[in-house]
């Protein structure tokens, strides 16, 4: 197993203005360019952009371009940033809301009425982009939240998070295996399976092997993982391997072929096809686009 020097060491570590006694902080600005470097921080972040069509968005190992309005929830320590190559002709509104990752205790979130918020905050570890319909529904409330204070502002935040947690058509942006944070699953058997695949991703892993580890038949485990994740065993293993590929592309000096073979891909043609289908670009383009925004600290 290679000793990977993860890309998180290359991303600027931001010290946010959120104080230890504050529930959250919110600030807005109008700008014509987005040049703040790729960064991460301990706090959760909800970022609203209005009028920013075409701005590049990087969240974890996701690289994409936004529509006119977008709303993204970012989990702790997840690298992220928005970028423009040239100034816009018109002002773009950006509102950033940050709150402590432990603002809500686990005991609090375990209550039946709050379980959807718990799931939302867990999924934020991969970055969540909300649908245009949701952005349209909640953007006014986010703008007005900046004008509130005290208990009213906290209740509005809680209400906002609840509505976001029940929204449909959300998109998870980054691969689960890109983050160093542990990804949890509701099932102990899934935990075992994914922990094993993450540990042995560079080796050949068979369905028979995984089924034996979780003490299930192959057929039962195939139905089990599909029903719980929406992916087959083969698809889940591929996602894990591609997540490790993405990290190594931006954190090591290995060639693309070396990285592919290390991560369990033995056919370069298939590897390139899978990567482009999943990421929307070739491994070389991904490395170039991502590294362009990195800041060494």
C-alpha atoms as an extended CHARMM CRD file, in Angstrom:
* protein
*
       297  EXT
         1         1  UNK       CA              0.0000000000        0.0000000000        0.0000000000  PROA      1               0.0000000000
         2         2  UNK       CA              1.3710000000        3.3820000000       -1.0050000000  PROA      2               0.0000000000
         3         3  UNK       CA              1.8980000000        6.0330000000        1.6160000000  PROA      3               0.0000000000
         4         4  UNK       CA             -0.4200000000        8.7120000000        0.1980000000  PROA      4               0.0000000000
         5         5  UNK       CA              0.1620000000       12.3620000000        1.0520000000  PROA      5               0.0000000000
         6         6  UNK       CA             -3.4420000000       13.5030000000        0.8300000000  PROA      6               0.0000000000
         7         7  UNK       CA             -4.3770000000       16.6730000000       -1.0010000000  PROA      7               0.0000000000
         8         8  UNK       CA             -5.8860000000       18.2000000000        2.1450000000  PROA      8               0.0000000000
         9         9  UNK       CA             -2.3720000000       19.3730000000        3.0250000000  PROA      9               0.0000000000
        10        10  UNK       CA             -2.4260000000       21.4900000000       -0.1390000000  PROA      10              0.0000000000
        11        11  UNK       CA             -5.7540000000       23.1990000000        0.4760000000  PROA      11              0.0000000000
        12        12  UNK       CA             -5.8460000000       26.5080000000        2.3000000000  PROA      12              0.0000000000
        13        13  UNK       CA             -7.1420000000       26.1230000000        5.8470000000  PROA      13              0.0000000000
        14        14  UNK       CA             -9.6090000000       28.9420000000        6.4670000000  PROA      14              0.0000000000
        15        15  UNK       CA            -10.1520000000       30.4650000000        9.9030000000  PROA      15              0.0000000000
        16        16  UNK       CA            -13.7890000000       31.5170000000        9.7950000000  PROA      16              0.0000000000
        17        17  UNK       CA            -15.2390000000       34.5230000000       11.6780000000  PROA      17              0.0000000000
        18        18  UNK       CA            -17.6280000000       32.2690000000       13.6020000000  PROA      18              0.0000000000
        19        19  UNK       CA            -17.1180000000       32.7260000000       17.3350000000  PROA      19              0.0000000000
        20        20  UNK       CA            -17.2660000000       29.9420000000       19.9090000000  PROA      20              0.0000000000
        21        21  UNK       CA            -20.3540000000       31.4910000000       21.5310000000  PROA      21              0.0000000000
        22        22  UNK       CA            -22.2130000000       32.0620000000       18.2540000000  PROA      22              0.0000000000
        23        23  UNK       CA            -24.7610000000       29.5890000000       16.8940000000  PROA      23              0.0000000000
        24        24  UNK       CA            -23.9750000000       30.6870000000       13.3560000000  PROA      24              0.0000000000
        25        25  UNK       CA            -22.6400000000       33.5430000000       11.2800000000  PROA      25              0.0000000000
        26        26  UNK       CA            -24.0400000000       34.8510000000        8.0140000000  PROA      26              0.0000000000
        27        27  UNK       CA            -22.6340000000       37.4170000000        5.6290000000  PROA      27              0.0000000000
        28        28  UNK       CA            -23.4590000000       38.5470000000        2.1070000000  PROA      28              0.0000000000
        29        29  UNK       CA            -21.5100000000       40.3440000000       -0.5690000000  PROA      29              0.0000000000
        30        30  UNK       CA            -21.9110000000       41.3550000000       -4.1800000000  PROA      30              0.0000000000
        31        31  UNK       CA            -18.9290000000       40.5720000000       -6.3460000000  PROA      31              0.0000000000
        32        32  UNK       CA            -17.8940000000       40.3180000000       -9.9740000000  PROA      32              0.0000000000
        33        33  UNK       CA            -15.1880000000       37.7130000000       -9.5830000000  PROA      33              0.0000000000
        34        34  UNK       CA            -14.6520000000       34.5680000000       -7.4990000000  PROA      34              0.0000000000
        35        35  UNK       CA            -10.9810000000       34.1190000000       -6.7490000000  PROA      35              0.0000000000
        36        36  UNK       CA            -10.8450000000       32.9620000000       -3.1140000000  PROA      36              0.0000000000
        37        37  UNK       CA             -8.6370000000       29.8410000000       -3.2310000000  PROA      37              0.0000000000
        38        38  UNK       CA             -9.7330000000       26.2770000000       -2.6970000000  PROA      38              0.0000000000
        39        39  UNK       CA            -10.1640000000       25.9440000000        1.0650000000  PROA      39              0.0000000000
        40        40  UNK       CA            -11.6500000000       23.9680000000        3.9340000000  PROA      40              0.0000000000
        41        41  UNK       CA            -12.7010000000       24.6340000000        7.5300000000  PROA      41              0.0000000000
        42        42  UNK       CA            -14.1710000000       22.8860000000       10.5510000000  PROA      42              0.0000000000
        43        43  UNK       CA            -17.5560000000       24.5810000000       10.2730000000  PROA      43              0.0000000000
        44        44  UNK       CA            -20.6030000000       23.5320000000        8.2380000000  PROA      44              0.0000000000
        45        45  UNK       CA            -21.3850000000       25.9500000000        5.4210000000  PROA      45              0.0000000000
        46        46  UNK       CA            -24.5070000000       26.7690000000        3.4400000000  PROA      46              0.0000000000
        47        47  UNK       CA            -23.6340000000       28.8440000000        0.3810000000  PROA      47              0.0000000000
        48        48  UNK       CA            -26.1770000000       30.6530000000       -1.8130000000  PROA      48              0.0000000000
        49        49  UNK       CA            -25.1880000000       32.2380000000       -5.1340000000  PROA      49              0.0000000000
        50        50  UNK       CA            -27.6380000000       34.2370000000       -7.2720000000  PROA      50              0.0000000000
        51        51  UNK       CA            -26.7350000000       35.4510000000      -10.7490000000  PROA      51              0.0000000000
        52        52  UNK       CA            -23.6500000000       33.2900000000      -11.1350000000  PROA      52              0.0000000000
        53        53  UNK       CA            -24.3230000000       31.1730000000      -14.2160000000  PROA      53              0.0000000000
        54        54  UNK       CA            -21.1220000000       29.5790000000      -15.5130000000  PROA      54              0.0000000000
        55        55  UNK       CA            -19.0620000000       29.9360000000      -12.3210000000  PROA      55              0.0000000000
        56        56  UNK       CA            -16.8850000000       26.8920000000      -11.6980000000  PROA      56              0.0000000000
        57        57  UNK       CA            -17.6750000000       24.9190000000       -8.5320000000  PROA      57              0.0000000000
        58        58  UNK       CA            -15.2550000000       22.5140000000       -6.8200000000  PROA      58              0.0000000000
        59        59  UNK       CA            -16.4780000000       20.4330000000       -3.8840000000  PROA      59              0.0000000000
        60        60  UNK       CA            -14.3430000000       17.4890000000       -2.8130000000  PROA      60              0.0000000000
        61        61  UNK       CA            -13.5150000000       15.7070000000       -6.0550000000  PROA      61              0.0000000000
        62        62  UNK       CA            -16.4940000000       17.2140000000       -7.8790000000  PROA      62              0.0000000000
        63        63  UNK       CA            -15.8410000000       19.8120000000      -10.5760000000  PROA      63              0.0000000000
        64        64  UNK       CA            -18.7920000000       21.4710000000      -12.2960000000  PROA      64              0.0000000000
        65        65  UNK       CA            -20.3800000000       24.7390000000      -13.4010000000  PROA      65              0.0000000000
        66        66  UNK       CA            -23.3510000000       26.3570000000      -11.7340000000  PROA      66              0.0000000000
        67        67  UNK       CA            -26.6280000000       27.6810000000      -13.0880000000  PROA      67              0.0000000000
        68        68  UNK       CA            -27.9140000000       31.1740000000      -12.4070000000  PROA      68              0.0000000000
        69        69  UNK       CA            -28.8100000000       30.3580000000       -8.7880000000  PROA      69              0.0000000000
        70        70  UNK       CA            -27.4840000000       27.5850000000       -6.5840000000  PROA      70              0.0000000000
        71        71  UNK       CA            -27.4590000000       26.4670000000       -2.9780000000  PROA      71              0.0000000000
        72        72  UNK       CA            -24.8500000000       24.0500000000       -1.6050000000  PROA      72              0.0000000000
        73        73  UNK       CA            -24.3470000000       22.6050000000        1.8810000000  PROA      73              0.0000000000
        74        74  UNK       CA            -20.7240000000       21.8050000000        2.7310000000  PROA      74              0.0000000000
        75        75  UNK       CA            -19.6250000000       19.5190000000        5.5690000000  PROA      75              0.0000000000
        76        76  UNK       CA            -16.6070000000       19.9840000000        7.8690000000  PROA      76              0.0000000000
        77        77  UNK       CA            -13.1250000000       19.7810000000        6.3380000000  PROA      77              0.0000000000
        78        78  UNK       CA            -14.4450000000       19.2730000000        2.8080000000  PROA      78              0.0000000000
        79        79  UNK       CA            -12.3730000000       21.2710000000        0.2780000000  PROA      79              0.0000000000
        80        80  UNK       CA            -14.5130000000       23.6580000000       -1.7460000000  PROA      80              0.0000000000
        81        81  UNK       CA            -14.4600000000       26.8470000000       -3.7580000000  PROA      81              0.0000000000
        82        82  UNK       CA            -16.1230000000       28.8100000000       -6.5670000000  PROA      82              0.0000000000
        83        83  UNK       CA            -14.0560000000       30.3410000000       -9.3660000000  PROA      83              0.0000000000
        84        84  UNK       CA            -14.3000000000       32.6550000000      -12.3650000000  PROA      84              0.0000000000
        85        85  UNK       CA            -11.6670000000       33.1560000000      -15.0450000000  PROA      85              0.0000000000
        86        86  UNK       CA            -12.8290000000       36.7040000000      -15.7680000000  PROA      86              0.0000000000
        87        87  UNK       CA            -14.9390000000       39.3350000000      -14.0420000000  PROA      87              0.0000000000
        88        88  UNK       CA            -18.6920000000       39.2790000000      -14.5480000000  PROA      88              0.0000000000
        89        89  UNK       CA            -20.4100000000       42.2540000000      -16.1660000000  PROA      89              0.0000000000
        90        90  UNK       CA            -22.9730000000       42.2780000000      -13.3670000000  PROA      90              0.0000000000
        91        91  UNK       CA            -22.8000000000       41.8430000000       -9.6090000000  PROA      91              0.0000000000
        92        92  UNK       CA            -23.3000000000       38.3150000000       -8.3140000000  PROA      92              0.0000000000
        93        93  UNK       CA            -24.9090000000       37.9010000000       -4.8840000000  PROA      93              0.0000000000
        94        94  UNK       CA            -23.2490000000       35.3970000000       -2.5630000000  PROA      94              0.0000000000
        95        95  UNK       CA            -24.5680000000       34.6520000000        0.9360000000  PROA      95              0.0000000000
        96        96  UNK       CA            -22.5640000000       32.3410000000        3.1830000000  PROA      96              0.0000000000
        97        97  UNK       CA            -23.9670000000       30.8590000000        6.3800000000  PROA      97              0.0000000000
        98        98  UNK       CA            -21.6020000000       28.9420000000        8.6710000000  PROA      98              0.0000000000
        99        99  UNK       CA            -22.3790000000       27.0240000000       11.8480000000  PROA      99              0.0000000000
       100       100  UNK       CA            -20.4580000000       24.7510000000       14.2070000000  PROA      100             0.0000000000
       101       101  UNK       CA            -20.4520000000       21.0730000000       13.2600000000  PROA      101             0.0000000000
       102       102  UNK       CA            -21.4530000000       20.2120000000       16.8560000000  PROA      102             0.0000000000
       103       103  UNK       CA            -24.1790000000       22.8710000000       17.1000000000  PROA      103             0.0000000000
       104       104  UNK       CA            -26.6700000000       20.0300000000       17.4560000000  PROA      104             0.0000000000
       105       105  UNK       CA            -25.7330000000       17.1650000000       19.7740000000  PROA      105             0.0000000000
       106       106  UNK       CA            -26.1360000000       13.5670000000       18.6070000000  PROA      106             0.0000000000
       107       107  UNK       CA            -28.7340000000       12.9450000000       21.3150000000  PROA      107             0.0000000000
       108       108  UNK       CA            -30.7230000000       15.9090000000       20.0290000000  PROA      108             0.0000000000
       109       109  UNK       CA            -30.5620000000       14.7020000000       16.4260000000  PROA      109             0.0000000000
       110       110  UNK       CA            -31.6550000000       11.1790000000       17.3730000000  PROA      110             0.0000000000
       111       111  UNK       CA            -35.1430000000       12.4400000000       18.2070000000  PROA      111             0.0000000000
       112       112  UNK       CA            -37.7490000000       11.2900000000       15.6750000000  PROA      112             0.0000000000
       113       113  UNK       CA            -38.6140000000       14.8300000000       14.5680000000  PROA      113             0.0000000000
       114       114  UNK       CA            -34.9740000000       15.6190000000       13.7750000000  PROA      114             0.0000000000
       115       115  UNK       CA            -33.7140000000       12.4470000000       12.1060000000  PROA      115             0.0000000000
       116       116  UNK       CA            -34.0120000000       13.9750000000        8.6480000000  PROA      116             0.0000000000
       117       117  UNK       CA            -31.7360000000       16.8480000000        9.7240000000  PROA      117             0.0000000000
       118       118  UNK       CA            -29.2370000000       14.3230000000       11.0670000000  PROA      118             0.0000000000
       119       119  UNK       CA            -29.1560000000       12.5800000000        7.6970000000  PROA      119             0.0000000000
       120       120  UNK       CA            -28.7760000000       15.9350000000        5.9280000000  PROA      120             0.0000000000
       121       121  UNK       CA            -25.7500000000       16.8900000000        8.0330000000  PROA      121             0.0000000000
       122       122  UNK       CA            -24.1670000000       13.4770000000        7.4450000000  PROA      122             0.0000000000
       123       123  UNK       CA            -24.6420000000       13.7460000000        3.6900000000  PROA      123             0.0000000000
       124       124  UNK       CA            -23.1060000000       17.2440000000        3.7550000000  PROA      124             0.0000000000
       125       125  UNK       CA            -19.7570000000       15.4820000000        4.1820000000  PROA      125             0.0000000000
       126       126  UNK       CA            -19.9680000000       14.9190000000        0.4250000000  PROA      126             0.0000000000
       127       127  UNK       CA            -21.4670000000       18.3240000000       -0.3910000000  PROA      127             0.0000000000
       128       128  UNK       CA            -25.1470000000       18.6840000000       -1.3060000000  PROA      128             0.0000000000
       129       129  UNK       CA            -26.4320000000       20.7670000000       -4.2150000000  PROA      129             0.0000000000
       130       130  UNK       CA            -30.1490000000       21.5120000000       -3.9470000000  PROA      130             0.0000000000
       131       131  UNK       CA            -32.5030000000       21.5590000000       -6.9130000000  PROA      131             0.0000000000
       132       132  UNK       CA            -33.4350000000       24.8510000000       -8.6500000000  PROA      132             0.0000000000
       133       133  UNK       CA            -36.9550000000       24.5120000000       -7.2360000000  PROA      133             0.0000000000
       134       134  UNK       CA            -35.6280000000       24.3160000000       -3.6760000000  PROA      134             0.0000000000
       135       135  UNK       CA            -33.2720000000       27.2650000000       -4.2570000000  PROA      135             0.0000000000
       136       136  UNK       CA            -36.2040000000       29.3430000000       -5.4540000000  PROA      136             0.0000000000
       137       137  UNK       CA            -38.2830000000       28.3420000000       -2.4180000000  PROA      137             0.0000000000
       138       138  UNK       CA            -35.7020000000       29.1110000000        0.2790000000  PROA      138             0.0000000000
       139       139  UNK       CA            -33.4570000000       31.8740000000       -1.1230000000  PROA      139             0.0000000000
       140       140  UNK       CA            -35.6840000000       34.6720000000        0.1890000000  PROA      140             0.0000000000
       141       141  UNK       CA            -35.6250000000       33.1370000000        3.6820000000  PROA      141             0.0000000000
       142       142  UNK       CA            -31.8310000000       32.9510000000        3.6050000000  PROA      142             0.0000000000
       143       143  UNK       CA            -31.6050000000       36.5830000000        2.5410000000  PROA      143             0.0000000000
       144       144  UNK       CA            -33.9910000000       37.6210000000        5.3460000000  PROA      144             0.0000000000
       145       145  UNK       CA            -32.1130000000       35.5100000000        7.9080000000  PROA      145             0.0000000000
       146       146  UNK       CA            -29.2700000000       38.0180000000        7.8350000000  PROA      146             0.0000000000
       147       147  UNK       CA            -31.6570000000       40.6260000000        9.2400000000  PROA      147             0.0000000000
       148       148  UNK       CA            -32.7290000000       38.4870000000       12.2060000000  PROA      148             0.0000000000
       149       149  UNK       CA            -30.9480000000       38.1040000000       15.5440000000  PROA      149             0.0000000000
       150       150  UNK       CA            -31.1760000000       36.2280000000       18.8120000000  PROA      150             0.0000000000
       151       151  UNK       CA            -33.5780000000       33.3390000000       19.2970000000  PROA      151             0.0000000000
       152       152  UNK       CA            -35.6150000000       34.2110000000       16.1930000000  PROA      152             0.0000000000
       153       153  UNK       CA            -32.5790000000       33.7230000000       13.9790000000  PROA      153             0.0000000000
       154       154  UNK       CA            -31.8360000000       30.3160000000       15.4840000000  PROA      154             0.0000000000
       155       155  UNK       CA            -35.4160000000       29.1130000000       15.0180000000  PROA      155             0.0000000000
       156       156  UNK       CA            -35.3030000000       30.2730000000       11.4160000000  PROA      156             0.0000000000
       157       157  UNK       CA            -32.0470000000       28.3490000000       10.8680000000  PROA      157             0.0000000000
       158       158  UNK       CA            -33.5510000000       25.1860000000       12.3610000000  PROA      158             0.0000000000
       159       159  UNK       CA            -36.6580000000       25.5760000000       10.2090000000  PROA      159             0.0000000000
       160       160  UNK       CA            -34.5120000000       26.1130000000        7.1290000000  PROA      160             0.0000000000
       161       161  UNK       CA            -32.4260000000       22.9990000000        7.8000000000  PROA      161             0.0000000000
       162       162  UNK       CA            -35.5880000000       20.9710000000        8.3230000000  PROA      162             0.0000000000
       163       163  UNK       CA            -37.0260000000       22.0630000000        4.9860000000  PROA      163             0.0000000000
       164       164  UNK       CA            -33.7360000000       21.3140000000        3.2310000000  PROA      164             0.0000000000
       165       165  UNK       CA            -33.6170000000       17.8850000000        4.8870000000  PROA      165             0.0000000000
       166       166  UNK       CA            -36.9990000000       16.9480000000        3.3970000000  PROA      166             0.0000000000
       167       167  UNK       CA            -36.3160000000       18.4420000000       -0.0470000000  PROA      167             0.0000000000
       168       168  UNK       CA            -36.2300000000       16.1730000000       -3.0780000000  PROA      168             0.0000000000
       169       169  UNK       CA            -33.8660000000       15.8550000000       -6.0290000000  PROA      169             0.0000000000
       170       170  UNK       CA            -30.7800000000       16.8440000000       -4.0390000000  PROA      170             0.0000000000
       171       171  UNK       CA            -27.4340000000       15.9490000000       -5.6000000000  PROA      171             0.0000000000
       172       172  UNK       CA            -24.4720000000       14.5950000000       -3.6470000000  PROA      172             0.0000000000
       173       173  UNK       CA            -21.4090000000       16.1590000000       -5.2460000000  PROA      173             0.0000000000
       174       174  UNK       CA            -18.2730000000       14.3680000000       -4.0410000000  PROA      174             0.0000000000
       175       175  UNK       CA            -17.5020000000       10.6660000000       -3.9160000000  PROA      175             0.0000000000
       176       176  UNK       CA            -17.8750000000        9.1770000000       -0.4460000000  PROA      176             0.0000000000
       177       177  UNK       CA            -14.3300000000        7.8130000000       -0.4560000000  PROA      177             0.0000000000
       178       178  UNK       CA            -12.7330000000       11.1670000000       -1.3230000000  PROA      178             0.0000000000
       179       179  UNK       CA            -13.1480000000       12.5770000000        2.1850000000  PROA      179             0.0000000000
       180       180  UNK       CA            -10.9750000000       11.3110000000        5.0240000000  PROA      180             0.0000000000
       181       181  UNK       CA            -13.9900000000       11.4480000000        7.3210000000  PROA      181             0.0000000000
       182       182  UNK       CA            -15.6540000000        8.1220000000        8.0450000000  PROA      182             0.0000000000
       183       183  UNK       CA            -18.8100000000        7.5230000000        6.0190000000  PROA      183             0.0000000000
       184       184  UNK       CA            -21.4240000000        5.8460000000        8.1610000000  PROA      184             0.0000000000
       185       185  UNK       CA            -24.2090000000        3.5230000000        7.0960000000  PROA      185             0.0000000000
       186       186  UNK       CA            -27.2960000000        2.5410000000        9.0010000000  PROA      186             0.0000000000
       187       187  UNK       CA            -26.4780000000       -1.1630000000        8.7410000000  PROA      187             0.0000000000
       188       188  UNK       CA            -23.5850000000       -2.7810000000       10.6100000000  PROA      188             0.0000000000
       189       189  UNK       CA            -23.1830000000       -5.2400000000        7.7480000000  PROA      189             0.0000000000
       190       190  UNK       CA            -22.8160000000       -2.3970000000        5.2750000000  PROA      190             0.0000000000
       191       191  UNK       CA            -20.2550000000       -0.8190000000        7.5840000000  PROA      191             0.0000000000
       192       192  UNK       CA            -18.2450000000       -4.0430000000        7.5180000000  PROA      192             0.0000000000
       193       193  UNK       CA            -18.5020000000       -4.3940000000        3.7530000000  PROA      193             0.0000000000
       194       194  UNK       CA            -17.5120000000       -0.8090000000        2.9580000000  PROA      194             0.0000000000
       195       195  UNK       CA            -14.7210000000       -0.7750000000        5.5330000000  PROA      195             0.0000000000
       196       196  UNK       CA            -13.2560000000       -3.8940000000        3.9280000000  PROA      196             0.0000000000
       197       197  UNK       CA            -13.5930000000       -2.5230000000        0.3770000000  PROA      197             0.0000000000
       198       198  UNK       CA            -11.9610000000        0.7550000000        1.4110000000  PROA      198             0.0000000000
       199       199  UNK       CA             -9.0730000000       -1.1340000000        2.9960000000  PROA      199             0.0000000000
       200       200  UNK       CA             -8.5600000000       -3.6230000000        0.1640000000  PROA      200             0.0000000000
       201       201  UNK       CA             -9.5570000000       -1.4720000000       -2.8150000000  PROA      201             0.0000000000
       202       202  UNK       CA             -6.2050000000       -2.0010000000       -4.5590000000  PROA      202             0.0000000000
       203       203  UNK       CA             -6.6560000000       -5.7840000000       -4.5350000000  PROA      203             0.0000000000
       204       204  UNK       CA             -9.0540000000       -8.0360000000       -6.3790000000  PROA      204             0.0000000000
       205       205  UNK       CA            -12.2380000000       -8.2520000000       -4.2920000000  PROA      205             0.0000000000
       206       206  UNK       CA            -14.9660000000      -10.7510000000       -5.1270000000  PROA      206             0.0000000000
       207       207  UNK       CA            -18.6300000000      -10.8960000000       -4.2160000000  PROA      207             0.0000000000
       208       208  UNK       CA            -17.9740000000      -14.2830000000       -2.6000000000  PROA      208             0.0000000000
       209       209  UNK       CA            -15.3190000000      -12.7180000000       -0.3640000000  PROA      209             0.0000000000
       210       210  UNK       CA            -17.5330000000       -9.8310000000        0.7930000000  PROA      210             0.0000000000
       211       211  UNK       CA            -20.5750000000      -12.0450000000        1.3320000000  PROA      211             0.0000000000
       212       212  UNK       CA            -18.5200000000      -14.3390000000        3.5550000000  PROA      212             0.0000000000
       213       213  UNK       CA            -17.2650000000      -11.3830000000        5.6390000000  PROA      213             0.0000000000
       214       214  UNK       CA            -20.8050000000      -10.1710000000        6.3830000000  PROA      214             0.0000000000
       215       215  UNK       CA            -22.0810000000      -13.7370000000        6.8510000000  PROA      215             0.0000000000
       216       216  UNK       CA            -24.5930000000      -13.6890000000        4.0020000000  PROA      216             0.0000000000
       217       217  UNK       CA            -25.0950000000      -15.6470000000        0.8080000000  PROA      217             0.0000000000
       218       218  UNK       CA            -23.9600000000      -13.9820000000       -2.4140000000  PROA      218             0.0000000000
       219       219  UNK       CA            -27.5190000000      -13.5840000000       -3.6660000000  PROA      219             0.0000000000
       220       220  UNK       CA            -28.7260000000      -12.1540000000       -0.3400000000  PROA      220             0.0000000000
       221       221  UNK       CA            -25.8600000000       -9.6670000000       -0.1160000000  PROA      221             0.0000000000
       222       222  UNK       CA            -26.3900000000       -8.5580000000       -3.7280000000  PROA      222             0.0000000000
       223       223  UNK       CA            -30.0330000000       -7.7390000000       -2.9800000000  PROA      223             0.0000000000
       224       224  UNK       CA            -29.0430000000       -6.2080000000        0.3660000000  PROA      224             0.0000000000
       225       225  UNK       CA            -26.4580000000       -3.7340000000       -0.9310000000  PROA      225             0.0000000000
       226       226  UNK       CA            -28.6470000000       -2.7570000000       -3.8930000000  PROA      226             0.0000000000
       227       227  UNK       CA            -31.6790000000       -2.0590000000       -1.7030000000  PROA      227             0.0000000000
       228       228  UNK       CA            -29.6720000000       -0.0270000000        0.8560000000  PROA      228             0.0000000000
       229       229  UNK       CA            -27.4390000000        1.9940000000       -1.4640000000  PROA      229             0.0000000000
       230       230  UNK       CA            -29.0220000000        1.8930000000       -4.9050000000  PROA      230             0.0000000000
       231       231  UNK       CA            -25.7900000000        0.4190000000       -6.2810000000  PROA      231             0.0000000000
       232       232  UNK       CA            -24.7470000000       -3.1460000000       -7.0120000000  PROA      232             0.0000000000
       233       233  UNK       CA            -21.6410000000       -4.6110000000       -5.3570000000  PROA      233             0.0000000000
       234       234  UNK       CA            -19.6190000000       -4.0300000000       -8.5340000000  PROA      234             0.0000000000
       235       235  UNK       CA            -20.8290000000       -0.4240000000       -8.8510000000  PROA      235             0.0000000000
       236       236  UNK       CA            -20.0900000000        0.2710000000       -5.1660000000  PROA      236             0.0000000000
       237       237  UNK       CA            -16.5570000000       -1.0800000000       -5.4870000000  PROA      237             0.0000000000
       238       238  UNK       CA            -16.0040000000        0.9930000000       -8.6250000000  PROA      238             0.0000000000
       239       239  UNK       CA            -17.1600000000        4.1730000000       -6.8020000000  PROA      239             0.0000000000
       240       240  UNK       CA            -14.7350000000        3.4670000000       -3.9630000000  PROA      240             0.0000000000
       241       241  UNK       CA            -11.8500000000        2.9110000000       -6.3550000000  PROA      241             0.0000000000
       242       242  UNK       CA            -12.6370000000        6.0540000000       -8.3630000000  PROA      242             0.0000000000
       243       243  UNK       CA            -12.6980000000        8.0570000000       -5.1440000000  PROA      243             0.0000000000
       244       244  UNK       CA             -9.1910000000        6.8660000000       -4.3110000000  PROA      244             0.0000000000
       245       245  UNK       CA             -8.0900000000        7.5640000000       -7.8950000000  PROA      245             0.0000000000
       246       246  UNK       CA             -9.2940000000       11.1670000000       -7.6050000000  PROA      246             0.0000000000
       247       247  UNK       CA             -7.3890000000       11.7270000000       -4.3710000000  PROA      247             0.0000000000
       248       248  UNK       CA             -4.1830000000       10.2820000000       -5.7760000000  PROA      248             0.0000000000
       249       249  UNK       CA             -4.4250000000       12.2500000000       -9.0090000000  PROA      249             0.0000000000
       250       250  UNK       CA             -4.1620000000       15.5000000000       -7.0640000000  PROA      250             0.0000000000
       251       251  UNK       CA             -1.9040000000       14.4120000000       -4.2330000000  PROA      251             0.0000000000
       252       252  UNK       CA              0.8320000000       12.2650000000       -5.7750000000  PROA      252             0.0000000000
       253       253  UNK       CA              3.3330000000       12.4610000000       -8.6130000000  PROA      253             0.0000000000
       254       254  UNK       CA              2.4540000000        8.9840000000       -9.8740000000  PROA      254             0.0000000000
       255       255  UNK       CA              1.4540000000        8.5820000000      -13.5010000000  PROA      255             0.0000000000
       256       256  UNK       CA             -2.1960000000        8.0690000000      -14.3560000000  PROA      256             0.0000000000
       257       257  UNK       CA             -1.4640000000        4.4670000000      -15.3210000000  PROA      257             0.0000000000
       258       258  UNK       CA              0.2910000000        3.7790000000      -12.0070000000  PROA      258             0.0000000000
       259       259  UNK       CA             -2.6380000000        5.2360000000      -10.0790000000  PROA      259             0.0000000000
       260       260  UNK       CA             -5.1680000000        3.2270000000      -12.0900000000  PROA      260             0.0000000000
       261       261  UNK       CA             -3.3700000000       -0.0510000000      -11.4850000000  PROA      261             0.0000000000
       262       262  UNK       CA             -2.8440000000        0.7400000000       -7.8100000000  PROA      262             0.0000000000
       263       263  UNK       CA             -6.5800000000        1.3230000000       -7.4090000000  PROA      263             0.0000000000
       264       264  UNK       CA             -7.5570000000       -1.9760000000       -8.9820000000  PROA      264             0.0000000000
       265       265  UNK       CA             -8.1250000000       -0.9940000000      -12.6220000000  PROA      265             0.0000000000
       266       266  UNK       CA             -6.2070000000       -3.3550000000      -14.8860000000  PROA      266             0.0000000000
       267       267  UNK       CA             -7.5610000000       -2.1710000000      -18.2240000000  PROA      267             0.0000000000
       268       268  UNK       CA             -6.6580000000        1.4300000000      -19.0690000000  PROA      268             0.0000000000
       269       269  UNK       CA             -9.2670000000        1.7710000000      -21.8160000000  PROA      269             0.0000000000
       270       270  UNK       CA            -12.0610000000        0.7280000000      -19.4500000000  PROA      270             0.0000000000
       271       271  UNK       CA            -10.6070000000        2.8800000000      -16.6770000000  PROA      271             0.0000000000
       272       272  UNK       CA            -10.5650000000        6.0300000000      -18.8150000000  PROA      272             0.0000000000
       273       273  UNK       CA            -14.1040000000        5.3510000000      -20.0330000000  PROA      273             0.0000000000
       274       274  UNK       CA            -15.4080000000        4.8030000000      -16.4590000000  PROA      274             0.0000000000
       275       275  UNK       CA            -13.6320000000        7.8890000000      -15.1100000000  PROA      275             0.0000000000
       276       276  UNK       CA            -14.9250000000       10.1730000000      -17.8610000000  PROA      276             0.0000000000
       277       277  UNK       CA            -18.4760000000        8.8420000000      -17.4730000000  PROA      277             0.0000000000
       278       278  UNK       CA            -18.3730000000        9.4600000000      -13.7160000000  PROA      278             0.0000000000
       279       279  UNK       CA            -16.4430000000       12.7680000000      -13.6230000000  PROA      279             0.0000000000
       280       280  UNK       CA            -17.3120000000       14.2550000000      -16.9890000000  PROA      280             0.0000000000
       281       281  UNK       CA            -13.6470000000       14.6490000000      -17.9480000000  PROA      281             0.0000000000
       282       282  UNK       CA            -10.5320000000       12.5460000000      -18.4830000000  PROA      282             0.0000000000
       283       283  UNK       CA             -8.1520000000       11.8290000000      -15.5580000000  PROA      283             0.0000000000
       284       284  UNK       CA             -5.6260000000       14.2490000000      -17.0720000000  PROA      284             0.0000000000
       285       285  UNK       CA             -8.2150000000       17.0400000000      -17.3910000000  PROA      285             0.0000000000
       286       286  UNK       CA             -9.4200000000       16.4080000000      -13.8420000000  PROA      286             0.0000000000
       287       287  UNK       CA             -5.8890000000       16.7220000000      -12.4590000000  PROA      287             0.0000000000
       288       288  UNK       CA             -5.2280000000       19.9320000000      -14.3900000000  PROA      288             0.0000000000
       289       289  UNK       CA             -8.5610000000       21.5810000000      -13.4800000000  PROA      289             0.0000000000
       290       290  UNK       CA             -8.2580000000       20.7450000000       -9.8120000000  PROA      290             0.0000000000
       291       291  UNK       CA             -4.5850000000       21.6030000000       -9.3110000000  PROA      291             0.0000000000
       292       292  UNK       CA             -5.1360000000       24.9900000000      -10.9310000000  PROA      292             0.0000000000
       293       293  UNK       CA             -7.0740000000       26.0520000000       -7.8190000000  PROA      293             0.0000000000
       294       294  UNK       CA             -4.8090000000       24.5260000000       -5.1820000000  PROA      294             0.0000000000
       295       295  UNK       CA             -2.8360000000       26.6790000000       -2.7610000000  PROA      295             0.0000000000
       296       296  UNK       CA              0.1790000000       25.1700000000       -1.0210000000  PROA      296             0.0000000000
       297       297  UNK       CA              0.4230000000       26.1220000000        2.6550000000  PROA      297             0.0000000000
